[in-house]
Amino acid sequence: LYLFAIVFYWTPPHFWALSLLMKDDYAKAGVPMLPVVRGEEETRRQIVLYTILLVAVSVLPFAGRLFDGLYLAAALVLGGAFLTFSVLLYRRADRRTALRTYLFSLAYLALLFGAMVADARL
């Protein structure tokens, strides 16, 4: 259940950052991605909101006593970094920041799951 919740709240900021990069292609293909339907500013706002929810959800495995301090530290550091990228993207509407946010989202999930494995082995 925890993994599902984490991936559920990770997916929107991950794909919306990518969709900001590919907005014109989605529009040409008639794919109703958020930046096409609601605009780039609303997409960036939603990325920040979902990242906040993701950070909150990511501490639940610690609160549920599934993992200990190593996981919590990783979740908070990684979540803080992801939130920083998201806020920067909200403030700077440029392709470079969207790309950096998208790429960090990939690293975020891999590193968070790696922290789960590492913490479980302690």
N, C-alpha and C positions, 0 to 999 in steps of 0.2 A: 504494500500500500504506500509506503514512504517513497519507494523508487518511482511508482506511478505518479505520485503527486509532484515529485521533483521534475520528472520529464514533462509532465503536463504543463507546469508553469514555466519551464525552460523553453519549450517549443515556440510560443509566440515571439518573444524577443529575438530568438535565434532566426526564425524565418522572416520576421518583419525587417530585421536588419538586412538580410539578403534581398528581400523584396524592394527595399529602397534602392539597392544597386541595380536591380533588374526591372524597375518600374516601367520603363518604356517598352521593354519586351513583353511584359505581362499585358500592358494596355493594347499593344498591337495584336496580341493573340486572343484578346477578349477574356483574359483570366482575371476575375474580380478580386485581386489581392488588395489588402487594406490601403496601401498608398494610392492605388488606382481609384478605389471607391470613395475613400474618406480624405485623401490627401496626405502629403508627407508630414506636415506638422502634427496631425492627429496620430499618425503612425509612430512618430518619435515619442509622443506623450504616452501612448499605450506601451511602448517598449519600456519606458521608465516605470510605469505602474506595474507591469507584469514582472519586472526585475525585482521590485520591492517585495511583491508577493512570493517570488522564487526564493529570495533570501530568507523570508520568514518561514517558508515551508522547509527550507534546507536545514534548519535547526531542529525540526521535529524529531528526527531520528535520535538526536542527543537527548532531547526532552523526554522521549519515550524510553530512554536508557538502552537503546540498541547499540550506541557507540559512546565513546568517552571523549576526553579532552582533545586528542589529536584530531579527530573528526570535526569537533566543534571549532577548533582553531582554523582548520582548513576551510570549513564552510563559511566562517565569518570573513576570513581574508579574501577568499575567492569571490564571495558574494559582494564584499565591499569593492573589489576591483571591477566586477561586472556592473555594479551600480554606477561606479565612476565612469566607465565607458558609456553607459546608457545616458547619464546626465550630460556628458560631453556631446553625445550625438544629439540630444535635445537642443542644446545650446548652439551647436555648429551643424548646420545642415549641409554637410559636404560628403562626397563619396569616400574620401579617405577615412573619415571617422566612422562611417557606416561599415566600411570594410574591416576596420580594426575591431569594431564591436562584434561583427559577425565572426571573425576569426577567434576572438577571445571566447565567444560563447562555445565554440568547439572545444577549446582547451579547458574551459570551466567544467564542462560536464565530465570530461575524461579525468581531470584532476580530482574532482569531487568524488567520483566513483573510486579512483585510486586511493583516496584518503579513507574511504570506507573499508577497502581491503586491508590497508595498512593498519588501521585502528583495530580491526577484527583480529589481526594476528598478534596484537600486543597482549 
